[in-house]
Amino acid sequence: MAAHFTHIAVDGFRIVRDNPAGSNRVTTGWQVPFCMFTDPEFSGSV
């Protein structure tokens, strides 16, 4: 789980909170957006 993304951490908390009460929520299939910055800039244009 990517806890450094706040919205994902909150949803992870909901899963941990709800599962002991009988829920069957899982984290599989989560799509986590990300980007990478490089210096100097990298361009793929031809």
N, C-alpha and C positions, 0 to 999 in steps of 0.2 A: 504494500500500500504506500502511496506517495503522500506522506503526511505533511510535506512542506507546501502542498497546495491546500489552502484553507478550505475550499469548498469540498474537496475530497476527504479531508480530515473530518469535517462535520458529518459527511455521509458515512464514513467509517465508524464514527461514534454511534450513529443511529443503528448500524448493524450490530455492534457489540452490545448495545443497550437492549435491542429487541430480540436477539437470538436466545438468551436465557428464558425469555417469556414464551418460547415456542415458535417464534418466527424462523424461517429458513432462508434468510437473506445471505447473499454471498458477494464477494468482490470480483469474482471472475467475470470477464467481459467488460470491465471498465475501460473506457477509452480516455486516456489522459493526454490533453493537448500539451505540446511543448514546442519550443523553438531553440535554435542554437545561433549564437552570435560569434562571428570570427573577426579577428583583427590581424592582418588587413582583411577587408571584405572579400568574399569569395563569390564569383559570379559564374553561372553556368551558361551564359549566352554565347552563341556561336557567331 
